[in-house]
Amino acid sequence: MKRNPLVPFAVIAIIAVLAMVILSFQGHNKGAELANGENQMKNAVADAKPEEIVKQTCISCHGENLEGAVGPDLTKIGSRYSAKEIQDILLNGKNGGMPAGLVPADQAEDIAKWLAETYK
């Protein structure tokens, strides 16, 4: 009895198509979960206090207590810059390594005021 050589290929093709369909549904759900997680993260940042945002975004370069690390010491930032100048740096960056836009633009003013008042 002779077997048809196309049968194994047909079975493999059917299994591959089913696997792609199943994985595409799983990928769709993961995409929705990621989008939901991003929205939650944005809401958490929007509700965060200036001190919390500084801890989340600044300590990686400026040190745990803003004492300086890769970035400069910020412990006396309020005596060197006004709150408005700090806000400008937060929004637009500064030549030499401080990139623009690391904090939410709508909270830059509050963060700048907090830094200027807390670290005089």
All heavy atoms as an XYZ file, in Angstrom:
893
protein
N       0.847     -1.175      0.000
C       0.000      0.000      0.000
C       0.897      1.244      0.000
O       1.789      1.371      0.821
C      -0.876     -0.033      1.240
C      -1.859      1.041      1.267
S      -3.118      0.537      2.416
C      -3.408      2.003      3.194
N       0.602      2.122     -0.900
C       1.408      3.308     -1.080
C       0.747      4.493     -0.366
O      -0.439      4.727     -0.515
C       1.512      3.580     -2.576
C       2.697      4.360     -2.951
C       2.762      4.398     -4.474
C       4.068      4.981     -4.879
N       4.141      5.215     -6.288
N       1.548      5.256      0.428
C       1.018      6.434      1.136
C       1.197      7.684      0.287
O       2.175      7.816     -0.432
C       1.751      6.636      2.449
C       1.421      5.607      3.454
C       2.044      5.990      4.745
N       1.539      5.093      5.776
C       1.809      5.215      7.036
N       2.598      6.172      7.444
N       1.312      4.382      7.905
N       0.256      8.596      0.455
C       0.325      9.864     -0.255
C       1.365     10.748      0.438
O       1.235     11.043      1.626
C      -1.045     10.533     -0.264
C      -1.077     11.771     -1.122
O      -0.042     12.331     -1.476
N      -2.267     12.191     -1.459
N       2.416     11.227     -0.253
C       3.458     12.028      0.387
C       2.981     13.420      0.809
O       3.644     14.089      1.582
C       4.544     12.121     -0.683
C       3.843     11.895     -1.983
C       2.677     10.997     -1.662
N       1.837     13.861      0.368
C       1.336     15.192      0.733
C       0.623     15.208      2.071
O       0.435     16.264      2.657
C       0.409     15.717     -0.362
C       1.055     15.991     -1.716
C       0.009     16.470     -2.700
C       2.164     17.010     -1.589
N       0.222     14.079      2.596
C      -0.524     14.027      3.859
C       0.280     14.617      5.018
O      -0.252     15.450      5.770
C      -0.999     12.580      4.155
C      -1.581     12.476      5.547
C      -2.009     12.145      3.116
N       1.553     14.244      5.223
C       2.286     14.842      6.349
C       2.392     16.360      6.221
O       2.298     17.083      7.213
C       3.667     14.195      6.282
C       3.496     12.959      5.481
C       2.344     13.211      4.565
N       2.586     16.864      5.007
C       2.685     18.305      4.811
C       1.358     19.005      5.099
O       1.324     20.091      5.656
C       3.146     18.615      3.381
C       4.549     18.150      3.113
C       4.781     17.124      2.215
C       5.627     18.713      3.768
C       6.069     16.683      1.962
C       6.914     18.280      3.529
C       7.146     17.256      2.622
N       0.269     18.384      4.724
C      -1.059     18.951      4.983
C      -1.324     19.015      6.481
O      -1.856     20.009      6.989
C      -2.132     18.133      4.273
N      -0.960     17.957      7.191
C      -1.152     17.935      8.648
C      -0.315     19.028      9.302
O      -0.794     19.767     10.173
C      -0.804     16.535      9.218
C      -0.770     16.558     10.733
C      -1.790     15.494      8.715
N       0.929     19.162      8.886
C       1.803     20.201      9.439
C       1.247     21.591      9.131
O       1.228     22.475      9.990
C       3.236     20.040      8.889
C       3.867     18.773      9.455
C       4.090     21.256      9.215
C       5.186     18.386      8.819
N       0.744     21.794      7.939
C       0.184     23.090      7.558
C      -1.039     23.431      8.398
O      -1.199     24.568      8.859
C      -0.168     23.091      6.071
N      -1.899     22.458      8.632
C      -3.102     22.686      9.446
C      -2.703     23.025     10.881
O      -3.242     23.962     11.479
C      -4.043     21.457      9.392
C      -4.646     21.336      7.990
C      -5.124     21.546     10.456
C      -5.397     20.050      7.741
N      -1.751     22.310     11.428
C      -1.280     22.578     12.805
C      -0.669     23.976     12.878
O      -0.922     24.725     13.829
C      -0.282     21.490     13.251
C      -1.018     20.158     13.441
C       0.421     21.894     14.542
C      -0.109     18.968     13.680
N       0.105     24.357     11.867
C       0.734     25.686     11.857
C      -0.312     26.792     11.805
O      -0.210     27.794     12.519
C       1.690     25.796     10.671
N      -1.327     26.619     10.976
C      -2.391     27.629     10.879
C      -3.133     27.745     12.203
O      -3.413     28.851     12.678
C      -3.360     27.303      9.713
C      -4.602     28.163      9.770
C      -2.652     27.461      8.376
N      -3.466     26.633     12.815
C      -4.148     26.662     14.116
C      -3.280     27.344     15.171
O      -3.784     28.136     15.976
C      -4.514     25.243     14.559
C      -5.663     24.574     13.795
C      -5.808     23.110     14.224
C      -6.954     25.329     14.026
N      -1.993     27.054     15.172
C      -1.086     27.679     16.136
C      -1.047     29.195     15.928
O      -1.075     29.957     16.900
C       0.311     27.079     16.007
N      -1.010     29.633     14.684
C      -0.989     31.075     14.414
C      -2.281     31.742     14.874
O      -2.258     32.833     15.432
C      -0.756     31.328     12.924
C       0.661     31.032     12.487
S       1.097     31.560     10.814
C      -0.231     30.931      9.830
N      -3.404     31.093     14.655
C      -4.683     31.665     15.086
C      -4.717     31.779     16.605
O      -5.083     32.827     17.153
C      -5.868     30.808     14.563
C      -7.168     31.209     15.224
C      -5.970     30.923     13.054
N      -4.320     30.735     17.292
C      -4.319     30.748     18.763
C      -3.369     31.819     19.286
O      -3.721     32.600     20.173
C      -3.955     29.354     19.310
C      -5.090     28.371     19.032
C      -3.652     29.417     20.806
C      -4.735     26.914     19.284
N      -2.169     31.886     18.738
C      -1.190     32.874     19.196
C      -1.616     34.299     18.877
O      -1.321     35.219     19.633
C       0.180     32.572     18.594
C       0.851     31.297     19.102
C       2.137     31.035     18.339
C       1.107     31.378     20.591
N      -2.328     34.495     17.773
C      -2.764     35.849     17.448
C      -3.795     36.347     18.463
O      -3.797     37.517     18.815
C      -3.325     35.922     16.032
O      -4.557     35.237     15.941
N      -4.659     35.467     18.934
C      -5.620     35.875     19.970
C      -4.892     36.183     21.272
O      -5.223     37.141     21.960
C      -6.687     34.800     20.193
C      -7.743     34.797     19.141
C      -7.905     33.704     18.312
C      -8.575     35.887     18.962
C      -8.880     33.690     17.330
C      -9.557     35.897     17.987
C      -9.702     34.789     17.153
N      -3.895     35.399     21.611
C      -3.130     35.672     22.826
C      -2.378     36.993     22.702
O      -2.319     37.776     23.627
C      -2.159     34.533     23.117
C      -2.844     33.294     23.610
C      -1.856     32.163     23.899
O      -0.721     32.184     23.459
N      -2.326     31.189     24.649
N      -1.799     37.247     21.525
C      -1.089     38.504     21.292
C      -2.015     39.694     21.382
O      -1.652     40.740     21.903
N      -3.246     39.541     20.888
C      -4.223     40.627     20.959
C      -4.526     40.960     22.416
O      -4.585     42.124     22.796
C      -5.503     40.234     20.217
C      -6.584     41.254     20.313
N      -6.515     42.458     19.648
C      -7.748     41.265     21.009
C      -7.594     43.166     19.936
N      -8.356     42.464     20.749
N      -4.729     39.953     23.228
C      -4.999     40.181     24.649
C      -3.807     40.832     25.340
O      -3.979     41.698     26.179
C      -5.364     38.865     25.340
C      -6.720     38.349     24.902
O      -7.545     39.111     24.411
N      -6.942     37.057     25.047
N      -2.591     40.413     24.993
C      -1.397     41.009     25.600
C      -1.295     42.482     25.217
O      -0.920     43.311     26.031
C      -0.130     40.269     25.150
C       0.035     38.912     25.747
C       0.339     39.003     27.215
C       0.536     37.618     27.780
N       0.511     37.573     29.199
N      -1.647     42.813     23.976
C      -1.615     44.202     23.542
C      -2.572     45.054     24.352
O      -2.247     46.167     24.759
N      -3.756     44.527     24.600
C      -4.739     45.253     25.412
C      -4.234     45.417     26.840
O      -4.386     46.472     27.446
C      -6.073     44.524     25.401
N      -3.603     44.367     27.380
C      -3.057     44.446     28.735
C      -1.941     45.484     28.801
O      -1.865     46.254     29.761
C      -2.514     43.083     29.165
C      -3.576     42.047     29.453
C      -2.977     40.669     29.737
O      -1.773     40.578     30.045
O      -3.727     39.687     29.646
N      -1.069     45.516     27.800
C       0.012     46.497     27.785
C      -0.529     47.914     27.692
O      -0.061     48.815     28.383
C       0.964     46.219     26.621
C       1.847     44.991     26.757
C       2.618     44.747     25.468
C       2.803     45.130     27.921
N      -1.525     48.126     26.848
C      -2.119     49.449     26.721
C      -2.753     49.876     28.043
O      -2.611     51.020     28.461
C      -3.156     49.467     25.605
N      -3.427     48.953     28.710
C      -4.034     49.250     29.999
C      -2.955     49.588     31.028
O      -3.104     50.519     31.805
C      -4.881     48.058     30.466
C      -5.693     48.373     31.700
O      -6.060     49.516     31.935
N      -5.951     47.357     32.498
N      -1.855     48.838     31.008
C      -0.751     49.103     31.936
C      -0.130     50.467     31.684
O       0.210     51.186     32.621
N       0.019     50.849     30.414
C       0.562     52.165     30.088
C      -0.369     53.268     30.588
O       0.091     54.276     31.120
C       0.770     52.300     28.577
C       1.942     51.507     28.058
C       2.069     51.582     26.551
O       1.352     52.378     25.910
O       2.900     50.831     26.010
N      -1.665     53.096     30.426
C      -2.622     54.092     30.919
C      -2.560     54.200     32.429
O      -2.628     55.293     32.979
C      -4.040     53.752     30.462
C      -4.242     54.008     28.981
O      -3.524     54.805     28.391
N      -5.200     53.325     28.390
N      -2.444     53.074     33.113
C      -2.329     53.104     34.569
C      -1.062     53.831     34.996
O      -1.060     54.593     35.954
C      -2.355     51.685     35.135
C      -3.704     51.026     35.078
C      -3.674     49.596     35.565
O      -2.623     48.988     35.708
N      -4.845     49.052     35.838
N       0.032     53.583     34.256
C       1.294     54.242     34.577
C       1.179     55.747     34.381
O       1.632     56.530     35.206
C       2.399     53.662     33.688
C       3.752     54.109     34.061
S       4.189     53.315     35.601
C       5.922     53.516     35.501
N       0.538     56.176     33.274
C       0.350     57.604     33.029
C      -0.502     58.233     34.124
O      -0.216     59.332     34.584
C      -0.294     57.825     31.662
C       0.640     57.606     30.513
C      -0.068     57.809     29.196
C       0.853     57.460     28.039
N       0.161     57.551     26.746
N      -1.562     57.535     34.535
C      -2.409     58.051     35.604
C      -1.649     58.136     36.917
O      -1.823     59.080     37.678
C      -3.661     57.184     35.767
C      -4.608     57.325     34.602
O      -4.556     58.294     33.865
N      -5.475     56.344     34.428
N      -0.808     57.153     37.188
C      -0.022     57.159     38.424
C       0.941     58.337     38.424
O       1.109     59.010     39.436
C       0.735     55.850     38.588
N       1.563     58.609     37.285
C       2.478     59.739     37.193
C       1.700     61.044     37.305
O       2.136     61.980     37.961
C       3.299     59.681     35.888
C       4.065     60.968     35.659
C       4.245     58.498     35.924
N       0.541     61.117     36.693
C      -0.270     62.335     36.748
C      -0.713     62.639     38.176
O      -0.829     63.797     38.551
C      -1.482     62.207     35.838
N      -0.943     61.606     38.971
C      -1.379     61.790     40.347
C      -0.220     61.900     41.331
O      -0.437     62.184     42.506
C      -2.277     60.617     40.774
C      -3.576     60.569     39.982
O      -3.983     61.618     39.445
O      -4.176     59.482     39.901
N       0.996     61.671     40.866
C       2.151     61.650     41.757
C       2.514     63.059     42.218
O       2.311     64.041     41.515
C       3.338     61.012     41.049
N       3.087     63.113     43.396
C       3.575     64.369     43.946
C       4.949     64.650     43.352
O       5.646     63.730     42.904
C       3.672     64.248     45.457
C       2.335     64.078     46.127
C       2.493     63.919     47.614
C       1.132     63.695     48.243
N       1.213     63.377     49.651
N       5.371     65.915     43.347
C       6.673     66.249     42.782
C       7.811     65.401     43.354
O       8.668     64.930     42.613
C       6.849     67.726     43.124
C       5.457     68.250     43.193
C       4.645     67.121     43.767
N       7.812     65.189     44.651
C       8.876     64.399     45.282
C       8.907     62.973     44.725
O       9.974     62.410     44.467
C       8.679     64.367     46.794
C       9.753     63.589     47.527
C       9.578     63.610     49.033
O       8.548     64.116     49.529
O      10.479     63.115     49.710
N       7.730     62.388     44.515
C       7.660     61.032     43.979
C       8.182     60.979     42.544
O       8.882     60.040     42.167
C       6.220     60.521     44.024
C       5.692     60.343     45.426
C       4.184     60.126     45.480
O       3.489     60.420     44.483
O       3.712     59.673     46.519
N       7.852     61.988     41.750
C       8.322     62.020     40.363
C       9.834     62.184     40.332
O      10.515     61.539     39.536
C       7.608     63.131     39.571
C       6.122     62.804     39.460
C       8.231     63.294     38.187
C       5.283     63.899     38.871
N      10.369     63.038     41.195
C      11.824     63.211     41.269
C      12.479     61.875     41.617
O      13.470     61.480     40.999
C      12.200     64.310     42.287
C      13.685     64.287     42.601
C      11.794     65.678     41.751
N      11.921     61.152     42.567
C      12.486     59.856     42.941
C      12.403     58.858     41.799
O      13.288     58.036     41.617
C      11.783     59.297     44.180
C      12.198     59.998     45.448
C      11.556     59.381     46.665
C      12.036     60.109     47.910
N      11.434     59.571     49.121
N      11.351     58.918     41.010
C      11.180     57.987     39.899
C      12.081     58.324     38.718
O      12.531     57.432     38.015
C       9.725     57.975     39.418
C       8.762     57.388     40.393
C       7.316     57.602     39.959
O       7.034     58.154     38.903
N       6.386     57.179     40.796
N      12.330     59.600     38.476
C      13.006     59.976     37.238
C      14.394     60.571     37.418
O      15.188     60.500     36.490
C      12.157     60.987     36.442
O      11.919     62.132     37.254
C      10.844     60.398     36.006
N      14.705     61.131     38.551
C      15.952     61.891     38.678
C      17.083     61.149     39.394
O      18.257     61.387     39.101
C      15.693     63.208     39.399
S      14.438     64.234     38.594
N      16.727     60.274     40.329
C      17.780     59.666     41.147
C      18.702     58.742     40.360
O      19.835     58.531     40.773
C      17.208     58.935     42.386
C      16.351     57.747     41.992
C      16.451     59.892     43.277
C      15.930     56.876     43.166
N      18.246     58.238     39.233
C      19.122     57.359     38.460
C      20.357     58.108     37.957
O      21.413     57.510     37.813
C      18.361     56.722     37.300
O      17.865     57.711     36.432
N      20.248     59.389     37.714
C      21.401     60.180     37.259
C      21.973     61.082     38.354
O      23.175     61.320     38.404
C      21.024     61.058     36.066
S      20.681     60.115     34.573
N      21.100     61.593     39.218
C      21.535     62.577     40.210
C      21.768     61.980     41.594
O      22.086     62.722     42.526
C      20.518     63.730     40.291
C      20.448     64.510     39.023
N      21.392     65.424     38.649
C      19.540     64.486     38.015
C      21.071     65.952     37.474
N      19.951     65.395     37.070
N      21.615     60.687     41.758
C      21.883     60.032     43.034
C      20.653     59.926     43.911
O      19.691     60.689     43.761
N      20.707     58.977     44.823
C      19.587     58.663     45.719
C      19.066     59.888     46.466
O      17.880     60.079     46.647
C      20.037     57.594     46.723
C      18.976     57.175     47.692
C      18.214     55.957     47.231
O      18.696     55.228     46.358
O      17.129     55.746     47.770
N      19.976     60.748     46.910
C      19.595     61.962     47.645
C      19.888     63.218     46.833
O      20.065     64.291     47.404
C      20.341     62.003     48.982
C      19.982     60.822     49.843
O      18.811     60.553     50.097
N      20.983     60.071     50.277
N      19.958     63.064     45.517
C      20.259     64.141     44.571
C      21.624     64.757     44.828
O      21.889     65.895     44.470
C      19.155     65.209     44.584
C      17.747     64.711     44.276
C      16.754     65.860     44.279
C      17.693     63.966     42.955
N      22.526     63.962     45.433
C      23.865     64.421     45.781
C      24.830     64.402     44.592
O      25.959     64.837     44.691
C      24.449     63.562     46.920
C      24.863     62.155     46.515
C      23.731     61.142     46.405
O      22.546     61.496     46.566
O      24.042     59.968     46.159
N      24.350     63.909     43.464
C      25.179     63.852     42.265
C      25.675     62.438     42.026
O      26.010     61.717     42.964
N      25.699     62.060     40.794
C      26.220     60.754     40.366
C      26.706     60.977     38.942
O      27.661     61.714     38.745
C      25.147     59.670     40.468
N      26.015     60.426     37.977
C      26.330     60.720     36.575
C      25.986     62.182     36.297
O      26.731     62.890     35.631
C      25.536     59.787     35.638
C      25.765     60.155     34.187
C      25.891     58.343     35.895
N      24.857     62.618     36.838
C      24.439     64.014     36.710
C      24.951     64.812     37.902
O      25.400     64.256     38.899
N      24.869     66.135     37.828
C      25.410     66.986     38.903
C      24.604     66.917     40.199
O      23.466     66.479     40.225
C      25.354     68.388     38.301
C      24.316     68.320     37.244
C      24.316     66.906     36.725
N      25.229     67.400     41.252
C      24.623     67.530     42.576
C      23.474     68.542     42.487
O      23.637     69.642     41.970
C      25.702     68.026     43.542
C      25.227     68.191     44.966
O      24.005     68.244     45.214
O      26.086     68.272     45.850
N      22.311     68.161     42.985
C      21.152     69.064     42.976
C      20.756     69.531     44.373
O      19.733     70.184     44.540
C      19.950     68.367     42.318
C      20.093     67.939     40.863
C      18.793     67.299     40.379
C      20.494     69.084     39.973
N      21.566     69.222     45.367
C      21.161     69.527     46.742
C      21.098     71.029     47.016
O      20.524     71.429     48.026
C      22.098     68.853     47.759
O      23.455     69.264     47.524
C      21.992     67.342     47.681
N      21.660     71.845     46.162
C      21.565     73.303     46.321
C      21.041     73.950     45.031
O      21.340     75.099     44.730
C      22.923     73.877     46.700
C      23.427     73.352     48.031
C      24.542     74.200     48.560
C      25.158     73.680     49.813
N      24.371     73.313     50.898
N      20.253     73.202     44.297
C      19.728     73.682     43.015
C      18.909     74.962     43.164
O      18.950     75.849     42.328
C      18.906     72.574     42.296
C      18.547     72.989     40.873
C      17.644     72.205     43.040
C      19.596     72.699     39.868
N      18.182     75.094     44.276
C      17.349     76.271     44.507
C      18.146     77.530     44.751
O      17.637     78.631     44.554
N      19.403     77.414     45.166
C      20.235     78.601     45.362
C      20.965     78.987     44.059
O      21.472     80.092     43.947
C      21.251     78.374     46.484
O      22.156     77.352     46.140
N      20.989     78.086     43.093
C      21.657     78.372     41.817
C      20.676     78.807     40.734
O      21.025     79.580     39.847
C      22.419     77.144     41.330
C      23.641     76.848     42.175
C      24.374     75.670     41.636
N      23.486     74.512     41.796
C      23.843     73.260     41.676
N      25.065     72.965     41.332
N      22.993     72.285     41.865
N      19.465     78.271     40.791
C      18.469     78.556     39.752
C      17.133     78.905     40.389
O      16.780     78.388     41.453
C      18.248     77.336     38.850
C      19.452     76.889     38.071
C      20.170     75.765     38.450
C      19.861     77.571     36.927
C      21.276     75.336     37.727
C      20.958     77.156     36.192
C      21.663     76.039     36.603
O      22.747     75.617     35.889
N      16.378     79.749     39.704
C      15.005     80.041     40.138
C      14.118     78.859     39.738
O      14.500     78.017     38.921
C      14.501     81.314     39.459
O      14.307     81.079     38.069
N      12.921     78.825     40.298
C      11.971     77.762     39.941
C      11.670     77.801     38.445
O      11.555     76.759     37.797
C      10.686     77.902     40.757
N      11.585     78.999     37.881
C      11.311     79.141     36.446
C      12.471     78.577     35.616
O      12.247     77.917     34.602
C      11.080     80.621     36.120
C      10.268     80.836     34.898
C       8.856     80.369     35.128
C       7.938     80.912     34.071
N       6.763     80.080     33.937
N      13.695     78.823     36.040
C      14.864     78.294     35.323
C      14.921     76.760     35.433
O      15.235     76.080     34.453
C      16.154     78.901     35.875
C      16.314     80.374     35.555
C      17.465     81.017     36.300
O      17.641     80.741     37.508
O      18.199     81.800     35.664
N      14.601     76.243     36.598
C      14.573     74.783     36.784
C      13.500     74.181     35.885
O      13.728     73.158     35.229
C      14.342     74.410     38.260
C      15.515     74.883     39.114
C      14.136     72.902     38.411
C      15.283     74.774     40.616
N      12.347     74.821     35.829
C      11.265     74.340     34.964
C      11.733     74.311     33.503
O      11.476     73.340     32.789
C      10.039     75.237     35.099
C       8.880     74.793     34.223
C       7.672     75.707     34.356
O       7.641     76.622     35.180
N       6.665     75.467     33.553
N      12.436     75.343     33.079
C      12.943     75.392     31.708
C      13.912     74.225     31.451
O      13.858     73.588     30.403
C      13.635     76.733     31.446
C      14.134     76.841     30.020
O      13.299     76.794     29.097
O      15.371     76.945     29.833
N      14.776     73.934     32.398
C      15.718     72.816     32.251
C      14.957     71.489     32.193
O      15.270     70.623     31.376
C      16.752     72.810     33.398
C      17.659     74.042     33.287
C      17.573     71.517     33.384
C      18.527     74.289     34.511
N      13.949     71.346     33.045
C      13.158     70.107     33.044
C      12.458     69.893     31.704
O      12.389     68.772     31.202
C      12.120     70.132     34.165
C      12.644     70.031     35.589
C      11.512     70.274     36.575
C      13.303     68.690     35.836
N      11.943     70.955     31.138
C      11.192     70.843     29.884
C      12.094     70.748     28.653
O      11.789     70.001     27.721
C      10.244     72.030     29.731
C       9.082     72.084     30.709
C       8.320     73.391     30.560
C       8.165     70.895     30.530
N      13.180     71.514     28.641
C      13.992     71.645     27.438
C      15.362     70.981     27.525
O      16.102     70.980     26.550
C      14.170     73.129     27.091
C      12.831     73.804     26.888
O      11.977     73.302     26.168
N      12.615     74.922     27.560
N      15.708     70.475     28.704
C      17.020     69.872     28.871
C      18.090     70.937     29.001
O      17.814     72.133     29.041
N      19.322     70.467     29.088
C      20.444     71.390     29.218
C      21.628     70.778     28.493
O      21.866     69.578     28.594
C      20.764     71.608     30.702
C      21.772     72.677     30.944
C      21.889     73.008     32.411
C      22.955     74.093     32.548
N      23.180     74.447     33.920
N      22.345     71.606     27.777
C      23.520     71.102     27.053
C      24.468     70.411     28.023
O      24.679     70.872     29.133
C      24.243     72.247     26.351
C      23.443     72.787     25.195
O      22.570     72.118     24.668
N      23.741     74.005     24.790
N      25.005     69.316     27.571
C      25.963     68.611     28.402
C      25.413     67.348     29.025
O      26.077     66.704     29.821
N      24.167     66.982     28.723
C      23.706     65.688     29.205
C      22.291     65.613     29.733
O      21.739     64.535     29.782
N      21.697     66.704     30.140
C      20.326     66.646     30.649
C      19.357     66.654     29.475
O      19.213     67.665     28.789
C      20.056     67.842     31.572
C      18.637     67.966     32.049
S      18.193     66.689     33.219
C      16.499     67.124     33.527
N      18.712     65.510     29.212
C      17.771     65.473     28.090
C      16.451     66.170     28.421
O      16.100     66.335     29.588
C      17.544     63.975     27.855
C      17.939     63.307     29.119
C      18.902     64.214     29.835
N      15.760     66.591     27.420
C      14.463     67.253     27.579
C      13.368     66.228     27.844
O      13.472     65.071     27.443
C      14.130     68.035     26.315
N      12.322     66.672     28.522
C      11.102     65.892     28.642
C      11.142     64.675     29.541
O      10.396     63.734     29.315
N      11.977     64.674     30.551
C      12.026     63.507     31.441
C      10.910     63.504     32.481
O      10.672     62.496     33.121
C      13.383     63.427     32.152
C      14.575     63.125     31.255
C      15.859     63.075     32.078
C      14.382     61.823     30.508
N      10.272     64.635     32.658
C       9.141     64.711     33.590
C       7.912     65.141     32.800
O       8.036     65.768     31.751
C       9.415     65.695     34.759
C      10.622     65.260     35.568
C       9.591     67.107     34.271
N       6.718     64.812     33.289
C       5.500     65.229     32.587
C       5.437     66.756     32.474
O       5.625     67.464     33.466
C       4.371     64.696     33.464
C       4.986     63.623     34.309
C       6.420     64.024     34.491
N       5.199     67.253     31.280
C       5.192     68.699     31.036
C       4.185     69.423     31.930
O       4.459     70.527     32.407
C       4.897     68.986     29.569
N       3.037     68.781     32.173
C       2.017     69.440     32.985
C       2.382     69.491     34.466
O       1.715     70.164     35.241
C       0.653     68.780     32.782
C       0.633     67.318     33.190
O       1.698     66.667     33.188
O      -0.463     66.811     33.506
N       3.451     68.796     34.854
C       3.869     68.828     36.255
C       5.235     69.473     36.453
O       5.721     69.565     37.576
C       3.873     67.411     36.825
C       2.473     66.843     36.928
C       2.459     65.488     37.579
O       3.294     64.653     37.295
N       1.511     65.280     38.458
N       5.852     69.915     35.364
C       7.189     70.497     35.448
C       7.232     71.709     36.375
O       8.190     71.883     37.129
C       7.687     70.872     34.060
N       6.205     72.532     36.348
C       6.187     73.722     37.200
C       6.174     73.337     38.682
O       6.939     73.880     39.482
C       4.975     74.604     36.881
C       4.937     75.880     37.689
C       3.771     76.786     37.326
O       2.976     76.434     36.422
O       3.648     77.855     37.954
N       5.329     72.383     39.056
C       5.265     71.942     40.451
C       6.568     71.287     40.893
O       7.037     71.503     42.012
C       4.108     70.959     40.655
C       2.748     71.621     40.498
O       2.655     72.855     40.664
O       1.772     70.898     40.201
N       7.158     70.489     40.013
C       8.424     69.831     40.338
C       9.523     70.868     40.518
O      10.318     70.798     41.466
C       8.799     68.812     39.235
C       7.780     67.681     39.205
C      10.204     68.262     39.453
C       7.859     66.812     37.966
N       9.561     71.861     39.627
C      10.571     72.913     39.708
C      10.432     73.706     41.003
O      11.433     73.991     41.676
C      10.457     73.836     38.498
N       9.204     74.049     41.372
C       8.972     74.771     42.632
C       9.424     73.939     43.823
O      10.071     74.440     44.743
C       7.488     75.128     42.781
C       7.035     76.264     41.925
C       5.546     76.538     42.142
C       5.043     77.601     41.214
N       3.595     77.818     41.348
N       9.091     72.658     43.805
C       9.469     71.777     44.906
C      10.985     71.689     45.021
O      11.540     71.794     46.108
C       8.855     70.383     44.704
C       9.183     69.452     45.809
C       8.559     69.356     47.028
C      10.242     68.490     45.828
N       9.166     68.389     47.789
C      10.199     67.832     47.073
C      11.205     68.110     44.900
C      11.091     66.843     47.435
C      12.096     67.109     45.244
C      12.030     66.480     46.497
N      11.665     71.487     43.884
C      13.131     71.415     43.920
C      13.737     72.719     44.414
O      14.653     72.712     45.245
C      13.676     71.085     42.524
C      13.560     69.638     42.077
C      13.840     69.524     40.579
C      14.502     68.753     42.866
N      13.227     73.861     43.920
C      13.776     75.164     44.299
C      13.583     75.440     45.787
O      14.481     76.003     46.436
C      13.133     76.259     43.462
N      12.453     75.034     46.332
C      12.178     75.295     47.746
C      12.869     74.287     48.666
O      13.321     74.635     49.743
C      10.666     75.269     47.987
C       9.950     76.436     47.342
C       8.429     76.287     47.374
O       7.911     75.332     48.002
O       7.756     77.117     46.740
N      12.920     73.036     48.254
C      13.469     71.987     49.093
C      14.991     71.980     49.109
O      15.601     71.692     50.125
C      12.962     70.606     48.614
O      11.527     70.639     48.568
C      13.389     69.498     49.544
N      15.585     72.320     47.998
C      17.042     72.248     47.867
C      17.645     73.625     47.619
O      18.141     73.920     46.553
C      17.411     71.272     46.733
C      17.026     69.860     47.053
C      15.839     69.319     46.588
C      17.862     69.077     47.842
C      15.475     68.011     46.908
C      17.502     67.765     48.171
C      16.319     67.253     47.701
O      15.964     65.974     48.016
N      17.598     74.472     48.686
C      18.152     75.829     48.603
C      19.599     75.845     48.990
O      20.093     75.212     49.800
C      17.366     76.774     49.501
C      16.007     77.067     48.936
C      15.306     78.115     49.748
C      13.983     78.419     49.079
N      13.329     79.556     49.590
